[in-house]
Amino acid sequence: EFSFQAITISTDLEKAHLEIESIPFIITCRDCGIDSRTEMGSRQCLKCNSLNTTVESGTELRVREIEMEDEQEENV
Protein backbone atom coordinates (compact mmCIF):
# COMPACT_ATOMS: atom_id res chain seq x y z
CA GLU A 1 0.00 0.00 0.00
CA PHE A 2 2.80 2.40 0.87
CA SER A 3 4.54 1.77 -2.45
CA PHE A 4 1.31 2.36 -4.37
CA GLN A 5 0.81 5.71 -2.64
CA ALA A 6 4.44 6.67 -3.16
CA ILE A 7 4.35 6.13 -6.94
CA THR A 8 0.93 7.70 -7.56
CA ILE A 9 1.18 10.90 -5.50
CA SER A 10 1.32 14.06 -7.61
CA THR A 11 0.47 12.11 -10.77
CA ASP A 12 -2.66 11.59 -12.84
CA LEU A 13 -3.19 8.44 -10.76
CA GLU A 14 -3.29 10.28 -7.44
CA LYS A 15 -7.02 9.55 -7.00
CA ALA A 16 -6.58 5.87 -7.88
CA HIS A 17 -8.03 3.28 -5.52
CA LEU A 18 -6.15 0.14 -4.50
CA GLU A 19 -7.92 -3.02 -3.32
CA ILE A 20 -5.84 -5.75 -1.72
CA GLU A 21 -7.15 -9.27 -1.24
CA SER A 22 -5.00 -11.21 1.19
CA ILE A 23 -4.22 -14.83 0.42
CA PRO A 24 -3.73 -17.05 3.49
CA PHE A 25 -0.20 -18.29 4.22
CA ILE A 26 -0.54 -22.08 4.11
CA ILE A 27 2.19 -24.68 4.60
CA THR A 28 2.16 -28.46 4.11
CA CYS A 29 4.16 -30.62 6.50
CA ARG A 30 6.30 -33.23 4.74
CA ASP A 31 6.45 -35.31 7.93
CA CYS A 32 2.78 -35.58 8.99
CA GLY A 33 1.06 -34.36 5.78
CA ILE A 34 -1.09 -31.74 7.49
CA ASP A 35 -1.85 -28.36 5.87
CA SER A 36 -1.61 -25.47 8.31
CA ARG A 37 -2.64 -21.83 8.03
CA THR A 38 0.14 -19.98 9.84
CA GLU A 39 1.39 -16.44 10.23
CA MET A 40 3.24 -15.12 7.20
CA GLY A 41 6.73 -16.59 7.17
CA SER A 42 6.17 -19.19 9.90
CA ARG A 43 7.24 -22.56 8.48
CA GLN A 44 6.69 -24.68 11.62
CA CYS A 45 3.92 -27.32 11.44
CA LEU A 46 1.15 -26.57 13.92
CA LYS A 47 0.52 -30.30 14.56
CA CYS A 48 3.95 -31.93 14.92
CA ASN A 49 6.22 -28.83 15.16
CA SER A 50 8.35 -30.03 12.24
CA LEU A 51 10.19 -27.49 10.13
CA ASN A 52 10.16 -29.89 7.17
CA THR A 53 7.40 -27.99 5.36
CA THR A 54 6.62 -26.44 1.99
CA VAL A 55 4.80 -23.18 1.33
CA GLU A 56 1.57 -23.75 -0.60
CA SER A 57 0.16 -20.21 -0.74
CA GLY A 58 0.40 -16.73 0.67
CA THR A 59 3.39 -15.35 -1.20
CA GLU A 60 1.50 -14.54 -4.41
CA LEU A 61 1.20 -11.09 -5.89
CA ARG A 62 -1.18 -10.84 -8.78
CA VAL A 63 -2.75 -7.81 -10.42
CA ARG A 64 -6.24 -8.93 -11.24
CA GLU A 65 -7.70 -5.82 -12.78
CA ILE A 66 -6.83 -2.26 -13.71
CA GLU A 67 -9.73 0.04 -14.47
CA MET A 68 -9.13 3.58 -15.69
CA GLU A 69 -11.30 6.48 -16.75
CA ASP A 70 -10.11 9.16 -19.13
CA GLU A 71 -11.09 12.56 -17.68
CA GLN A 72 -10.77 14.19 -21.10
CA GLU A 73 -13.45 11.89 -22.53
CA GLU A 74 -15.77 12.70 -19.60
CA ASN A 75 -15.55 16.43 -20.33
CA VAL A 76 -16.54 16.10 -24.02
A tleap script that builds the chain and sets N, CA, C and O, in Angstrom:
source leaprc.protein.ff14SB
mol = sequence {
  NGLU PHE SER PHE GLN ALA ILE THR ILE SER
  THR ASP LEU GLU LYS ALA HIE LEU GLU ILE
  GLU SER ILE PRO PHE ILE ILE THR CYS ARG
  ASP CYS GLY ILE ASP SER ARG THR GLU MET
  GLY SER ARG GLN CYS LEU LYS CYS ASN SER
  LEU ASN THR THR VAL GLU SER GLY THR GLU
  LEU ARG VAL ARG GLU ILE GLU MET GLU ASP
  GLU GLN GLU GLU ASN CVAL
}
set mol.1.N position { 0.822 -1.191 0.000 }
set mol.1.CA position { 0.000 0.000 0.000 }
set mol.1.C position { 0.864 1.250 0.000 }
set mol.1.O position { 0.583 2.209 -0.720 }
set mol.2.N position { 1.921 1.236 0.815 }
set mol.2.CA position { 2.803 2.395 0.869 }
set mol.2.C position { 3.436 2.664 -0.485 }
set mol.2.O position { 3.503 3.811 -0.927 }
set mol.3.N position { 3.900 1.611 -1.144 }
set mol.3.CA position { 4.540 1.769 -2.454 }
set mol.3.C position { 3.565 2.340 -3.476 }
set mol.3.O position { 3.935 3.193 -4.283 }
set mol.4.N position { 2.329 1.873 -3.441 }
set mol.4.CA position { 1.314 2.363 -4.372 }
set mol.4.C position { 1.110 3.865 -4.173 }
set mol.4.O position { 1.068 4.621 -5.143 }
set mol.5.N position { 0.985 4.287 -2.937 }
set mol.5.CA position { 0.809 5.710 -2.643 }
set mol.5.C position { 2.034 6.514 -3.074 }
set mol.5.O position { 1.907 7.615 -3.611 }
set mol.6.N position { 3.204 5.963 -2.838 }
set mol.6.CA position { 4.441 6.673 -3.163 }
set mol.6.C position { 4.587 6.919 -4.660 }
set mol.6.O position { 5.086 7.969 -5.065 }
set mol.7.N position { 4.156 5.962 -5.494 }
set mol.7.CA position { 4.350 6.133 -6.938 }
set mol.7.C position { 3.185 6.853 -7.617 }
set mol.7.O position { 3.306 7.251 -8.775 }
set mol.8.N position { 2.070 7.025 -6.925 }
set mol.8.CA position { 0.929 7.699 -7.558 }
set mol.8.C position { 0.758 9.144 -7.107 }
set mol.8.O position { 0.074 9.912 -7.783 }
set mol.9.N position { 1.345 9.529 -6.012 }
set mol.9.CA position { 1.183 10.898 -5.502 }
set mol.9.C position { 1.720 11.914 -6.511 }
set mol.9.O position { 2.781 11.723 -7.104 }
set mol.10.N position { 0.981 12.968 -6.686 }
set mol.10.CA position { 1.322 14.061 -7.613 }
set mol.10.C position { 1.377 13.585 -9.069 }
set mol.10.O position { 2.127 14.132 -9.878 }
set mol.11.N position { 0.583 12.573 -9.393 }
set mol.11.CA position { 0.475 12.107 -10.770 }
set mol.11.C position { -0.998 12.083 -11.154 }
set mol.11.O position { -1.867 12.384 -10.335 }
set mol.12.N position { -1.270 11.725 -12.397 }
set mol.12.CA position { -2.657 11.588 -12.843 }
set mol.12.C position { -3.377 10.458 -12.107 }
set mol.12.O position { -4.606 10.393 -12.111 }
set mol.13.N position { -2.619 9.581 -11.484 }
set mol.13.CA position { -3.194 8.440 -10.765 }
set mol.13.C position { -3.380 8.700 -9.271 }
set mol.13.O position { -3.662 7.777 -8.508 }
set mol.14.N position { -3.224 9.941 -8.860 }
set mol.14.CA position { -3.286 10.278 -7.441 }
set mol.14.C position { -4.621 9.878 -6.797 }
set mol.14.O position { -4.654 9.550 -5.611 }
set mol.15.N position { -5.699 9.901 -7.549 }
set mol.15.CA position { -7.016 9.549 -7.003 }
set mol.15.C position { -7.335 8.064 -7.195 }
set mol.15.O position { -8.457 7.631 -6.929 }
set mol.16.N position { -6.367 7.296 -7.649 }
set mol.16.CA position { -6.585 5.872 -7.883 }
set mol.16.C position { -6.878 5.151 -6.572 }
set mol.16.O position { -6.423 5.559 -5.503 }
set mol.17.N position { -7.640 4.081 -6.679 }
set mol.17.CA position { -8.033 3.277 -5.520 }
set mol.17.C position { -7.367 1.915 -5.628 }
set mol.17.O position { -7.354 1.311 -6.700 }
set mol.18.N position { -6.821 1.437 -4.536 }
set mol.18.CA position { -6.148 0.144 -4.496 }
set mol.18.C position { -6.936 -0.805 -3.598 }
set mol.18.O position { -7.227 -0.475 -2.448 }
set mol.19.N position { -7.281 -1.981 -4.119 }
set mol.19.CA position { -7.925 -3.018 -3.316 }
set mol.19.C position { -6.956 -4.178 -3.185 }
set mol.19.O position { -6.407 -4.651 -4.180 }
set mol.20.N position { -6.744 -4.638 -1.960 }
set mol.20.CA position { -5.840 -5.749 -1.715 }
set mol.20.C position { -6.630 -6.901 -1.119 }
set mol.20.O position { -7.324 -6.743 -0.114 }
set mol.21.N position { -6.517 -8.056 -1.747 }
set mol.21.CA position { -7.147 -9.270 -1.243 }
set mol.21.C position { -6.035 -10.162 -0.716 }
set mol.21.O position { -5.183 -10.623 -1.475 }
set mol.22.N position { -6.050 -10.395 0.567 }
set mol.22.CA position { -4.997 -11.206 1.190 }
set mol.22.C position { -5.239 -12.686 0.939 }
set mol.22.O position { -6.367 -13.171 1.030 }
set mol.23.N position { -4.174 -13.387 0.625 }
set mol.23.CA position { -4.219 -14.829 0.421 }
set mol.23.C position { -3.584 -15.477 1.642 }
set mol.23.O position { -2.475 -15.105 2.024 }
set mol.24.N position { -4.265 -16.442 2.266 }
set mol.24.CA position { -3.731 -17.048 3.489 }
set mol.24.C position { -2.378 -17.730 3.262 }
set mol.24.O position { -2.140 -18.334 2.215 }
set mol.25.N position { -1.505 -17.621 4.253 }
set mol.25.CA position { -0.202 -18.289 4.224 }
set mol.25.C position { -0.425 -19.716 4.704 }
set mol.25.O position { -0.727 -19.943 5.876 }
set mol.26.N position { -0.276 -20.677 3.798 }
set mol.26.CA position { -0.535 -22.082 4.110 }
set mol.26.C position { 0.718 -22.906 3.819 }
set mol.26.O position { 1.352 -22.759 2.775 }
set mol.27.N position { 1.052 -23.768 4.763 }
set mol.27.CA position { 2.186 -24.684 4.597 }
set mol.27.C position { 1.682 -26.119 4.648 }
set mol.27.O position { 0.642 -26.401 5.243 }
set mol.28.N position { 2.430 -27.027 4.017 }
set mol.28.CA position { 2.158 -28.458 4.113 }
set mol.28.C position { 3.355 -29.117 4.770 }
set mol.28.O position { 4.497 -28.902 4.363 }
set mol.29.N position { 3.090 -29.917 5.781 }
set mol.29.CA position { 4.158 -30.621 6.495 }
set mol.29.C position { 4.532 -31.874 5.720 }
set mol.29.O position { 3.668 -32.680 5.375 }
set mol.30.N position { 5.815 -32.033 5.449 }
set mol.30.CA position { 6.297 -33.228 4.745 }
set mol.30.C position { 6.369 -34.440 5.668 }
set mol.30.O position { 6.437 -35.577 5.201 }
set mol.31.N position { 6.355 -34.198 6.980 }
set mol.31.CA position { 6.449 -35.310 7.932 }
set mol.31.C position { 5.074 -35.900 8.273 }
set mol.31.O position { 4.905 -37.119 8.251 }
set mol.32.N position { 4.090 -35.044 8.590 }
set mol.32.CA position { 2.784 -35.576 8.987 }
set mol.32.C position { 1.697 -35.359 7.932 }
set mol.32.O position { 0.601 -35.907 8.052 }
set mol.33.N position { 2.000 -34.547 6.880 }
set mol.33.CA position { 1.063 -34.356 5.782 }
set mol.33.C position { -0.050 -33.357 6.027 }
set mol.33.O position { -0.934 -33.205 5.183 }
set mol.34.N position { -0.031 -32.682 7.147 }
set mol.34.CA position { -1.089 -31.736 7.492 }
set mol.34.C position { -0.836 -30.375 6.841 }
set mol.34.O position { 0.299 -29.900 6.800 }
set mol.35.N position { -1.908 -29.749 6.331 }
set mol.35.CA position { -1.846 -28.363 5.865 }
set mol.35.C position { -2.171 -27.465 7.044 }
set mol.35.O position { -3.109 -27.733 7.796 }
set mol.36.N position { -1.394 -26.392 7.209 }
set mol.36.CA position { -1.608 -25.465 8.315 }
set mol.36.C position { -1.646 -24.040 7.798 }
set mol.36.O position { -0.848 -23.656 6.943 }
set mol.37.N position { -2.568 -23.267 8.316 }
set mol.37.CA position { -2.637 -21.834 8.029 }
set mol.37.C position { -1.881 -21.138 9.148 }
set mol.37.O position { -2.340 -21.105 10.290 }
set mol.38.N position { -0.723 -20.583 8.819 }
set mol.38.CA position { 0.138 -19.980 9.842 }
set mol.38.C position { 0.329 -18.499 9.557 }
set mol.38.O position { -0.145 -17.975 8.549 }
set mol.39.N position { 1.035 -17.838 10.467 }
set mol.39.CA position { 1.388 -16.442 10.234 }
set mol.39.C position { 2.401 -16.368 9.110 }
set mol.39.O position { 3.221 -17.271 8.946 }
set mol.40.N position { 2.346 -15.301 8.340 }
set mol.40.CA position { 3.239 -15.119 7.201 }
set mol.40.C position { 4.680 -15.368 7.612 }
set mol.40.O position { 5.194 -14.727 8.528 }
set mol.41.N position { 5.325 -16.298 6.933 }
set mol.41.CA position { 6.731 -16.593 7.173 }
set mol.41.C position { 6.985 -17.714 8.153 }
set mol.41.O position { 8.100 -18.234 8.208 }
set mol.42.N position { 5.978 -18.110 8.939 }
set mol.42.CA position { 6.166 -19.195 9.903 }
set mol.42.C position { 6.087 -20.526 9.173 }
set mol.42.O position { 5.061 -20.852 8.575 }
set mol.43.N position { 7.167 -21.295 9.222 }
set mol.43.CA position { 7.242 -22.556 8.481 }
set mol.43.C position { 7.116 -23.770 9.402 }
set mol.43.O position { 7.334 -24.897 8.957 }
set mol.44.N position { 6.772 -23.568 10.669 }
set mol.44.CA position { 6.688 -24.682 11.617 }
set mol.44.C position { 5.278 -25.268 11.599 }
set mol.44.O position { 4.289 -24.544 11.712 }
set mol.45.N position { 5.203 -26.605 11.453 }
set mol.45.CA position { 3.924 -27.317 11.444 }
set mol.45.C position { 3.209 -27.119 12.778 }
set mol.45.O position { 3.808 -27.253 13.845 }
set mol.46.N position { 1.921 -26.799 12.698 }
set mol.46.CA position { 1.147 -26.575 13.915 }
set mol.46.C position { 0.785 -27.874 14.633 }
set mol.46.O position { 0.428 -27.846 15.811 }
set mol.47.N position { 0.872 -29.016 13.940 }
set mol.47.CA position { 0.516 -30.298 14.555 }
set mol.47.C position { 1.723 -30.979 15.193 }
set mol.47.O position { 1.683 -31.343 16.369 }
set mol.48.N position { 2.813 -31.154 14.408 }
set mol.48.CA position { 3.950 -31.933 14.924 }
set mol.48.C position { 5.198 -31.088 15.188 }
set mol.48.O position { 6.222 -31.617 15.620 }
set mol.49.N position { 5.121 -29.783 14.934 }
set mol.49.CA position { 6.215 -28.833 15.156 }
set mol.49.C position { 7.413 -29.019 14.223 }
set mol.49.O position { 8.469 -28.430 14.455 }
set mol.50.N position { 7.265 -29.814 13.194 }
set mol.50.CA position { 8.352 -30.032 12.235 }
set mol.50.C position { 8.597 -28.756 11.421 }
set mol.50.O position { 7.686 -27.970 11.162 }
set mol.51.N position { 9.850 -28.587 11.034 }
set mol.51.CA position { 10.192 -27.489 10.128 }
set mol.51.C position { 10.353 -27.994 8.695 }
set mol.51.O position { 10.729 -27.235 7.801 }
set mol.52.N position { 10.067 -29.269 8.485 }
set mol.52.CA position { 10.163 -29.893 7.172 }
set mol.52.C position { 8.840 -29.635 6.419 }
set mol.52.O position { 8.020 -30.537 6.254 }
set mol.53.N position { 8.661 -28.409 5.978 }
set mol.53.CA position { 7.399 -27.989 5.362 }
set mol.53.C position { 7.641 -27.307 4.024 }
set mol.53.O position { 8.758 -26.893 3.714 }
set mol.54.N position { 6.579 -27.196 3.241 }
set mol.54.CA position { 6.618 -26.438 1.986 }
set mol.54.C position { 5.513 -25.391 2.018 }
set mol.54.O position { 4.441 -25.613 2.582 }
set mol.55.N position { 5.790 -24.255 1.407 }
set mol.55.CA position { 4.797 -23.177 1.332 }
set mol.55.C position { 3.868 -23.463 0.160 }
set mol.55.O position { 4.323 -23.657 -0.968 }
set mol.56.N position { 2.575 -23.489 0.427 }
set mol.56.CA position { 1.573 -23.755 -0.598 }
set mol.56.C position { 0.956 -22.469 -1.146 }
set mol.56.O position { 0.670 -22.380 -2.340 }
set mol.57.N position { 0.749 -21.476 -0.286 }
set mol.57.CA position { 0.163 -20.208 -0.741 }
set mol.57.C position { 0.468 -19.097 0.247 }
set mol.57.O position { 0.907 -19.337 1.371 }
set mol.58.N position { 0.227 -17.892 -0.198 }
set mol.58.CA position { 0.397 -16.731 0.674 }
set mol.58.C position { 1.525 -15.811 0.271 }
set mol.58.O position { 1.707 -14.750 0.868 }
set mol.59.N position { 2.292 -16.210 -0.745 }
set mol.59.CA position { 3.389 -15.354 -1.197 }
set mol.59.C position { 3.093 -14.769 -2.580 }
set mol.59.O position { 3.953 -14.127 -3.183 }
set mol.60.N position { 1.879 -14.991 -3.077 }
set mol.60.CA position { 1.503 -14.538 -4.410 }
set mol.60.C position { 1.299 -13.024 -4.451 }
set mol.60.O position { 0.935 -12.395 -3.457 }
set mol.61.N position { 1.539 -12.481 -5.603 }
set mol.61.CA position { 1.197 -11.093 -5.885 }
set mol.61.C position { 0.700 -11.066 -7.313 }
set mol.61.O position { 1.462 -11.282 -8.256 }
set mol.62.N position { -0.569 -10.804 -7.462 }
set mol.62.CA position { -1.178 -10.844 -8.782 }
set mol.62.C position { -2.066 -9.613 -8.960 }
set mol.62.O position { -2.908 -9.311 -8.114 }
set mol.63.N position { -1.864 -8.916 -10.064 }
set mol.63.CA position { -2.752 -7.808 -10.419 }
set mol.63.C position { -3.908 -8.419 -11.183 }
set mol.63.O position { -3.725 -8.978 -12.264 }
set mol.64.N position { -5.084 -8.309 -10.623 }
set mol.64.CA position { -6.241 -8.935 -11.238 }
set mol.64.C position { -6.958 -8.016 -12.200 }
set mol.64.O position { -7.507 -8.475 -13.201 }
set mol.65.N position { -6.962 -6.729 -11.915 }
set mol.65.CA position { -7.704 -5.817 -12.776 }
set mol.65.C position { -7.182 -4.397 -12.614 }
set mol.65.O position { -6.839 -3.965 -11.514 }
set mol.66.N position { -7.131 -3.693 -13.713 }
set mol.66.CA position { -6.834 -2.264 -13.712 }
set mol.66.C position { -7.961 -1.595 -14.479 }
set mol.66.O position { -8.219 -1.929 -15.635 }
set mol.67.N position { -8.618 -0.669 -13.845 }
set mol.67.CA position { -9.726 0.041 -14.468 }
set mol.67.C position { -9.399 1.524 -14.450 }
set mol.67.O position { -9.075 2.077 -13.400 }
set mol.68.N position { -9.482 2.168 -15.603 }
set mol.68.CA position { -9.133 3.580 -15.694 }
set mol.68.C position { -10.231 4.339 -16.432 }
set mol.68.O position { -10.906 3.800 -17.309 }
set mol.69.N position { -10.387 5.587 -16.056 }
set mol.69.CA position { -11.299 6.483 -16.748 }
set mol.69.C position { -10.483 7.640 -17.306 }
set mol.69.O position { -9.578 8.145 -16.641 }
set mol.70.N position { -10.795 8.051 -18.499 }
set mol.70.CA position { -10.111 9.164 -19.129 }
set mol.70.C position { -10.925 10.422 -18.863 }
set mol.70.O position { -12.026 10.580 -19.391 }
set mol.71.N position { -10.373 11.332 -18.030 }
set mol.71.CA position { -11.087 12.561 -17.680 }
set mol.71.C position { -11.384 13.429 -18.891 }
set mol.71.O position { -12.393 14.134 -18.904 }
set mol.72.N position { -10.539 13.397 -19.901 }
set mol.72.CA position { -10.769 14.191 -21.103 }
set mol.72.C position { -12.025 13.722 -21.830 }
set mol.72.O position { -12.781 14.547 -22.342 }
set mol.73.N position { -12.258 12.425 -21.883 }
set mol.73.CA position { -13.446 11.894 -22.528 }
set mol.73.C position { -14.709 12.263 -21.754 }
set mol.73.O position { -15.762 12.469 -22.358 }
set mol.74.N position { -14.620 12.349 -20.429 }
set mol.74.CA position { -15.771 12.702 -19.603 }
set mol.74.C position { -16.196 14.147 -19.818 }
set mol.74.O position { -17.376 14.467 -19.679 }
set mol.75.N position { -15.261 15.021 -20.154 }
set mol.75.CA position { -15.553 16.434 -20.325 }
set mol.75.C position { -16.019 16.795 -21.739 }
set mol.75.O position { -16.271 17.969 -22.010 }
set mol.76.N position { -16.137 15.835 -22.632 }
set mol.76.CA position { -16.540 16.105 -24.017 }
set mol.76.C position { -18.035 16.167 -24.130 }
set mol.76.O position { -18.564 16.385 -25.220 }
savepdb mol mol.pdb
quit
